[in-house]
Amino acid sequence: MKIGFVTDSTADVPADLAERNGIEIVPALVNIGSHSYSDGIELSREEFYTRLPNLYPPPTTSSPSVGSFQERYEKLLRKGAGLIISVHPPNELSGIFNAARLAAQDFGQRVKVLDSGQLSLGMGFQVILAAEAAGHGAVPDEVTSLMENIRQKARVAALLEGIEYVRRSGRVSWATAMIGGLLRLQPLIELRFGIVHRMGQVRTRLQGVERLMDILNSWGSLERLAVLHTNAESMARQLLEEVKSKVVVPPLLVNVTTAIGTHVGPNCLGFASIPVHPKRGSC
């Protein structure tokens, strides 16, 4: 059975990998003033992050329409897909999953909507590896089993320049509670199964990068790796050079999509990875 794959722009799947593996990407929406932009299409990431600190009122994000998912499902079915796997961020962090779920109701068992528990390449790697497996002949049960295994292992960690953007999102309870003590500090966070965990905070970028590397090293051997940033390419490339020997498949360098950047702010650095066998107690 031919399997089709759909995800959304918060997965940060690079365009070349999406095209190579036949992955359909539905853009989220970024709202600036009275105008809504299709994430990654109508507004470049570089321009957005340059403008972000001076945008008032602050930009917001919204989910793609139900119809936009239905169009992608119909497209893949017309191309011969017998099953479509649609992978999205957890409902705790975004309404995208619910929009995809509602869209899938009209297609019965032909569309399966999955909660990735992740964002950025923590989600994107799930789709990429599943599509690669399907391309090599894996059947639906094998693909869904693989995706669940990857979901359990996927890790995303980041160093933020400050707490303000996360606080604005309203999706992270500790961000509001800690605002007074964190205004001048740079928090480290990790996302797992839809929950944003605070991993501590530092006073300088150098301290933060060192802590970020400690977190990466705690994950053990890596199957896939991406260096993430929000318009901090110079430092991200330095990190890429430091970590590229940790994984056989060349790591990706990704300027994180605007729909995520709206809620974390510019000048963030991070890692997304799929460990081979995560170390016990790693965090």
TORLUM-765234 format. One record per residue: x, y, z of N, C-alpha, C in turn. Coordinates in steps of 0.05 Angstrom, whole numbers, padded with zeros to 5 digits, always signed. Atoms other than C-alpha are relative to their C-alpha. Last residue first. Layout:
XYZXYZXYZ...
***
This chain:
+00020-00021-00001+00348+00305+00608+00010+00024-00016-00009-00023+00015+00381+00237+00609-00021+00021+00000-00002-00024-00017+00358+00192+00666+00009+00024-00015+00020-00001-00021+00374+00130+00627+00004+00025+00017-00011+00009-00026+00416+00144+00566-00022+00003+00021-00003-00022-00019+00376+00149+00501+00010-00011+00027+00010+00011-00025+00389+00091+00454+00004+00021+00021+00002+00029+00007+00398+00114+00382-00012-00015+00024-00021+00017-00010+00382+00186+00399-00004-00029-00008+00011+00027-00005+00336+00224+00352+00023-00017+00010-00015+00024+00007+00357+00297+00355-00018-00025+00004+00020+00020+00002+00335+00369+00356+00014-00026-00008-00005+00025+00013+00385+00419+00382-00026-00016-00002+00010+00025-00011+00380+00492+00402+00008-00024-00016-00016+00022+00010+00399+00564+00395-00011-00026+00011+00000+00025-00015+00355+00625+00404+00018-00020-00014-00026+00006-00012+00373+00694+00376+00000-00025+00019-00025+00003+00017+00302+00715+00361+00024-00008+00017-00016-00024+00005+00239+00701+00402+00025-00005-00017-00025+00003-00014+00210+00637+00432+00019+00024-00004+00003+00007-00028+00136+00644+00416+00026-00005+00015+00018-00019-00012+00138+00680+00349-00001-00004+00030-00016-00023-00008+00198+00637+00331-00017+00022+00014-00013+00006-00026+00153+00576+00330+00015+00024+00011+00022+00007-00017+00106+00602+00275+00010-00009+00028+00011-00024-00014+00166+00637+00244-00022-00007+00019+00023-00013+00013+00201+00572+00226-00013+00022+00017+00026+00010-00008+00268+00556+00258-00023+00016-00012+00011-00024-00011+00330+00573+00219-00029-00005+00005+00027-00010+00006+00354+00502+00208-00006+00026+00015-00001-00027-00012+00423+00471+00202-00026+00014-00008+00013-00022+00013+00417+00396+00190+00005+00026+00015+00021-00015-00014+00466+00344+00214-00011+00023-00016-00007-00029-00004+00503+00300+00164-00022+00015+00014+00015-00016+00020+00481+00227+00175+00007+00029+00005-00009+00010+00026+00535+00191+00215-00013+00016-00022+00021+00015+00015+00524+00231+00279+00010-00007-00028+00016+00016-00018+00568+00259+00334-00020-00018-00014-00013+00027-00002+00622+00284+00286-00016-00019+00017+00004+00016+00024+00577+00342+00265+00012-00028+00002+00017+00024-00005+00573+00369+00337-00002-00019-00024-00007+00015-00024+00628+00421+00341-00014-00026+00002-00027+00011+00003+00622+00445+00269+00008-00017+00024+00001+00022+00020+00547+00452+00276+00028-00013-00003+00010+00024-00013+00556+00492+00340+00000-00023-00019-00022+00008-00018+00599+00543+00302-00008-00026+00015-00020+00014+00017+00546+00544+00248+00024-00009+00016+00010+00027+00007+00493+00559+00300+00020-00015-00017-00005+00018-00023+00535+00617+00328-00010-00029-00006-00029+00001-00005+00537+00650+00259+00007-00019+00023-00013+00020+00018+00465+00632+00242+00030-00002+00006-00026-00001-00013+00431+00666+00301+00019-00019-00015-00017-00022+00011+00368+00683+00263+00025+00004+00016+00019-00020+00010+00324+00637+00305+00017+00025-00007-00005-00027-00009+00368+00575+00312-00022+00018-00010+00022-00019+00004+00366+00500+00308+00008+00028+00009-00006-00024-00016+00423+00450+00299-00021+00021-00007+00003-00026+00013+00394+00385+00274+00008+00022+00019-00005-00024-00016+00413+00314+00292-00005+00024-00017+00004-00024+00016+00395+00243+00270+00004+00024+00018+00007+00010+00027+00415+00174+00296-00003+00023-00019+00022-00013+00014+00451+00200+00358-00004-00012-00028-00005+00001+00029+00493+00165+00410-00025+00009-00015-00014+00024+00010+00480+00189+00481+00004+00001-00030+00018+00016+00016+00427+00240+00501+00013-00025-00012+00015+00018-00017+00469+00268+00558-00019-00018-00016-00016+00023-00006+00517+00297+00507-00014-00020+00018-00004+00017+00024+00463+00342+00480+00016-00025+00006+00026+00013+00004+00445+00367+00550+00003-00018-00025+00003+00021-00020+00518+00382+00564-00025-00016-00004-00017+00022+00008+00524+00419+00498-00001-00023+00020+00014+00012+00022+00465+00463+00518+00016-00024-00010+00021+00016-00011+00499+00477+00584-00016-00015-00022-00013+00022-00014+00562+00500+00549-00021-00019+00012-00009+00019+00020+00521+00542+00501+00013-00024+00013+00023+00013+00011+00485+00575+00559+00008-00021-00021+00010+00020-00019+00548+00591+00596-00022-00016-00011-00020+00021-00002+00575+00625+00534-00008-00022+00019+00003+00017+00022+00510+00663+00524+00020-00023+00000-00014-00008+00025+00515+00693+00593-00005-00021-00022-00002-00029+00003+00471+00695+00655+00014+00008-00026-00027-00010-00001+00446+00624+00656+00000+00030-00004-00004-00026+00013+00380+00589+00668+00029+00008+00004-00018-00018-00014+00355+00520+00687+00003+00026-00016-00024+00015-00007+00325+00461+00650+00021+00017+00015-00021-00019-00005+00254+00488+00646+00024-00015+00011-00013+00002-00026+00209+00435+00616+00022+00021+00002-00025-00016+00000+00162+00449+00559+00011+00000+00028-00005-00016-00024+00110+00393+00557+00027+00014-00003+00018-00022-00001+00082+00364+00492+00003+00018+00024+00028+00009-00002+00114+00296+00499-00019+00023+00005+00004+00029+00002+00183+00325+00512-00030-00006+00004+00027+00008+00007+00207+00396+00500-00001-00031-00002+00002+00025+00015+00270+00419+00535-00029-00007-00004+00025+00016-00001+00285+00489+00559+00003-00026-00016-00003+00024+00017+00345+00531+00577-00025-00016+00003+00008+00027-00008+00331+00600+00604+00007-00021-00020+00006+00015+00025+00373+00663+00592-00008-00029+00007-00013+00026+00004+00371+00709+00652-00009-00013-00026-00027-00005+00010+00356+00783+00661+00016-00026-00005-00001-00022+00019+00281+00777+00666+00028+00004-00012-00014+00008+00024+00284+00708+00699+00004+00023-00020-00027+00009-00005+00267+00722+00771+00016-00005-00025-00015-00020-00016+00205+00765+00759+00029-00008+00003-00008-00024+00015+00180+00722+00702+00017+00019+00016-00028-00006-00004+00182+00656+00740+00009+00027-00012-00007+00001-00028+00107+00644+00749+00028+00010+00006+00014-00022-00014+00090+00668+00679+00008+00001+00029-00011-00025+00011+00142+00622+00647-00012+00024+00013-00022-00009-00017+00123+00565+00694+00012+00026-00010+00008-00011-00026+00055+00559+00662+00023+00011+00016-00020+00011-00019+00078+00550+00590-00004+00013+00027+00001+00029+00000+00023+00558+00538+00019-00013+00020+00021+00010-00018+00008+00632+00549-00002-00030+00002+00014+00022+00014+00050+00650+00488-00023-00010+00017+00022-00010+00016+00069+00716+00519-00017-00022-00012+00021-00009-00018+00110+00682+00572-00024+00010-00015+00013+00024-00010+00150+00645+00519-00023+00008+00019+00016+00011+00022+00165+00711+00485-00014-00025+00008+00023-00015+00007+00187+00745+00549-00018-00013-00021+00024+00014-00007+00233+00692+00578-00025+00013-00012+00015-00010-00023+00299+00713+00549-00026-00014+00003-00013-00025-00008+00353+00697+00498-00014+00012+00024+00014-00024+00009+00329+00625+00495+00015+00025+00010-00008-00022-00017+00374+00564+00498-00014+00025-00011-00007-00026+00011+00340+00504+00467+00009+00019+00022-00009-00018-00022+00328+00430+00475+00009+00026-00012-00004-00028+00009+00290+00381+00430+00007+00017+00024-00007-00020-00021+00291+00306+00440+00004+00027-00014-00006-00027+00011+00258+00249+00400+00005+00020+00023-00029-00007-00003+00264+00180+00432+00005+00029-00006-00009+00005-00027+00190+00163+00446+00029+00010+00005+00013-00019-00017+00168+00195+00381+00010-00003+00029-00015-00025+00003+00220+00154+00343-00012+00021+00018-00027+00004-00011+00191+00089+00370+00016+00026-00001+00004+00000-00029+00120+00113+00355+00027-00003+00014+00005-00027-00008+00141+00130+00284-00004+00002+00030-00025-00015+00002+00173+00062+00273-00004+00029+00011-00017+00010-00022+00110+00027+00296+00026+00015+00002+00012-00012-00024+00068+00071+00249+00016-00010+00025-00005-00029+00000+00115+00054+00191-00011+00012+00026-00028-00005-00006+00116-00021+00206+00006+00030+00002-00005+00007-00028+00041-00024+00211+00029+00004+00008+00011-00019-00020+00033+00015+00146+00006-00007+00029+00029+00000+00001+00082-00029+00104-00011+00018+00023+00013+00006-00025+00155-00012+00095-00030+00002-00002+00018+00022+00000+00178-00014+00023-00014-00008+00026-00016+00025+00002+00240+00029+00020-00018-00025+00003-00012+00000+00026+00199+00092+00006+00017-00025-00006+00021+00007+00019+00158+00075+00067+00011-00001-00029+00006+00029-00004+00221+00075+00109-00021-00009-00020-00023+00016+00011+00243+00142+00080-00006-00030+00002+00002-00001+00030+00174+00171+00093+00023-00015-00013+00022+00017+00008+00177+00147+00166-00003-00001-00030-00008+00028-00002+00246+00176+00175-00022-00019-00008-00021+00006+00019+00225+00244+00148+00008-00030+00001+00012+00001+00027+00160+00247+00186+00021-00009-00020+00020+00022+00000+00190+00231+00254-00011-00005-00028-00015+00025+00003+00250+00275+00238-00019-00024+00000-00008+00003+00028+00203+00334+00228+00015-00026-00005+00023+00010+00015+00171+00327+00297+00008-00007-00029+00009+00022-00018+00234+00335+00338-00024-00013-00012-00010+00025+00010+00256+00375+00276-00005-00023+00019-00024-00002+00017+00211+00432+00297+00009-00027-00009+00000-00022+00019+00160+00415+00350+00026-00001-00015-00024-00017+00004+00145+00353+00391-00005+00024-00018-00012-00006-00026+00094+00305+00421+00022+00021-00001-00029+00005-00001+00084+00280+00350+00012+00004+00028-00012-00021-00017+00009+00274+00356+00029-00007+00003-00017+00007-00022-00014+00230+00298+00010+00025+00015-00012-00024-00011-00072+00237+00249+00015-00007+00025-00007+00004-00028-00089+00175+00208+00016+00024+00010-00018-00021-00011-00124+00187+00141+00004-00005+00030-00021-00006+00019-00154+00131+00099+00019+00020+00010-00025+00013-00007-00193+00103+00158+00023+00006-00019+00001+00026-00013-00249+00153+00149+00027-00011+00007-00015+00020+00015-00235+00209+00101+00000-00027+00013+00014+00005+00026-00286+00262+00123+00013-00023-00016+00025+00014-00005-00261+00258+00195-00015-00007-00026-00002+00029+00005-00190+00275+00173-00027-00014+00003-00001+00004+00029-00204+00350+00168+00000-00030-00007+00027-00006+00011-00227+00351+00241+00000-00004-00030+00018+00021-00009-00163+00316+00263-00028+00004-00012-00005+00024+00016-00120+00363+00222-00019-00023+00006+00009-00007+00027-00152+00424+00254+00004-00024-00018+00030+00002+00001-00145+00391+00323-00010+00007-00028+00008+00029-00001-00070+00378+00312-00031-00002-00002-00004+00013+00026-00060+00450+00290-00009-00029+00000+00025+00009+00010-00090+00480+00353+00002-00015-00027+00010-00011+00025-00021+00485+00384-00028-00011-00007-00016-00022+00010+00019+00473+00447-00012+00014-00025-00006-00018-00023-00024+00426+00489+00014+00026-00009+00023-00018-00004-00053+00396+00425+00005+00020+00023+00019+00008-00021+00015+00366+00410-00022+00021+00004-00008-00006-00027+00048+00385+00344-00021-00007+00020+00002-00028-00008+00029+00350+00279+00008+00004+00029-00015-00003-00025+00036+00287+00237+00002+00029+00008-00001-00029-00003-00014+00266+00182+00011+00005+00028-00008-00005-00027-00006+00194+00158+00006+00030+00003-00015-00025-00005-00044+00182+00094+00005+00002+00030+00000-00010-00028-00064+00112+00073+00016+00026+00001+00021+00016-00013-00081+00082+00005-00004+00008+00029-00005+00008-00027-00042+00136-00032-00023-00016+00011-00001+00028-00004-00054+00135-00107+00006-00009+00029-00025+00011+00009-00039+00205-00130+00004-00029+00006+00001+00000+00030-00112+00224-00123+00026-00012-00012+00018+00023+00008-00107+00203-00050-00002-00002-00030-00015+00025-00003-00047+00249-00041-00016-00024-00008-00022+00001+00019-00083+00309-00069+00015-00026+00001+00011+00007+00026-00146+00294-00029+00021-00002-00022+00008+00028-00002-00106+00294+00036-00011-00009-00028-00025+00016+00001-00071+00359+00017-00008-00030+00001-00011-00002+00027-00138+00394+00001+00025-00018-00003+00016+00017+00018-00169+00367+00065+00011+00001-00028-00008+00028-00004-00112+00398+00105-00015-00019-00019-00027+00002+00011-00124+00467+00075+00012-00028+00004+00000+00004+00029-00198+00459+00086+00027-00004-00012+00007+00028+00004-00190+00451+00161+00001-00007-00030+00029+00007+00001-00157+00519+00161-00003-00030-00004+00011+00001+00027-00085+00527+00182-00029-00008+00001-00001+00026+00014-00075+00542+00256-00009+00003-00029+00025+00014+00001-00061+00611+00284+00003-00025-00018+00001+00021+00019-00001+00651+00307-00027-00013+00000+00012+00024-00011+00007+00718+00341+00001-00022-00022+00014+00019+00018+00050+00778+00328-00011-00024+00015-00016+00024+00008+00065+00827+00384-00015-00017-00019+00001+00022-00019+00025+00892+00383+00016-00024-00009+00019-00005-00020+00074+00920+00368-00027+00007-00013+00028+00003+00008+00131+00892+00327-00019+00004+00024+00012-00026+00002+00199+00920+00346-00030-00001-00009-00002-00015-00025+00232+00856+00372-00015+00027-00001+00015+00010-00023+00203+00816+00313+00003+00017+00025+00022-00018-00007+00228+00857+00253-00012-00007+00028-00011-00027-00002+00295+00823+00245-00021+00020+00010-00015-00002-00025+00265+00756+00262+00013+00028+00004+00017+00002-00023+00212+00764+00208+00015+00004+00026+00015-00026-00003+00259+00788+00154-00016+00000+00026-00020-00020-00007+00306+00728+00165-00014+00027+00004-00007+00003-00028+00248+00679+00167+00020+00022+00009-00024+00016-00005+00221+00703+00101+00007+00000+00030-00018-00016-00016+00149+00726+00098+00024-00017+00006+00004-00029+00006+00098+00702+00047+00018+00018+00016+00006-00005+00028+00119+00629+00046-00001+00030-00007-00022+00009+00017+00152+00607+00111-00004+00005-00030-00026+00005-00012+00088+00611+00151+00020-00010-00020-00005+00029+00000+00030+00636+00109+00029-00005+00009-00020+00010+00019+00022+00709+00130+00001-00031+00002-00009+00027-00006-00040+00739+00163+00019-00010-00022-00007+00018+00022-00049+00814+00160+00010-00027+00010+00025+00011+00012-00087+00858+00210+00006-00020-00023+00020-00020+00004-00026+00870+00254-00026-00013-00011-00013-00025-00007+00022+00814+00243-00019+00023-00006+00016-00024+00002-00011+00746+00244+00015+00024+00010-00011-00020-00019+00031+00685+00230-00014+00026-00005+00003-00028+00006-00007+00627+00198+00013+00017+00022+00015-00013-00021+00012+00553+00196-00002+00030-00008-00011-00022-00016+00035+00525+00129-00019+00010+00022+00021-00021-00002+00012+00456+00107+00011+00023+00017-00002-00017-00023+00071+00412+00085-00021+00022-00001+00016-00024+00003+00062+00352+00040+00001+00017+00025+00014-00009-00024+00118+00300+00044-00014+00027-00006+00028-00003+00005+00137+00266-00021-00017+00009+00024+00015+00021-00013+00204+00241+00004-00030+00003-00003-00013+00026+00005+00250+00280-00042-00018-00023+00011+00004+00007+00028+00204+00341-00041+00010-00028-00006+00028+00004+00004+00201+00344+00035-00006-00009-00029+00007+00026-00012+00276+00332+00040-00030-00005-00003-00012+00021+00017+00290+00389-00009-00007-00027+00011+00015+00004+00025+00241+00436+00027+00011-00022-00017-00012-00015+00022+00273+00427+00095-00014-00007-00026-00012+00019+00020+00224+00397+00146+00011+00016-00023-00026-00010+00010+00215+00451+00200+00013-00020-00020-00018+00023+00000+00159+00410+00234+00028+00008-00011-00014+00000-00026+00123+00476+00251+00018-00025+00002-00025-00015+00000+00107+00482+00177+00015+00000+00026+00004-00029+00002+00055+00427+00178+00027+00014+00003-00006-00013-00025+00055+00352+00165-00005+00030-00004+00006-00028-00002+00027+00306+00112+00010+00010+00027-00007-00013-00025+00052+00238+00090-00006+00030-00002-00005-00029+00004+00025+00191+00037+00005+00013+00027+00005-00017-00023+00031+00115+00042+00007+00029-00007-00015-00026+00000+00026+00069-00018-00009+00017+00023+00017-00024+00000+00000+00000+00000+00017+00025+00000
***
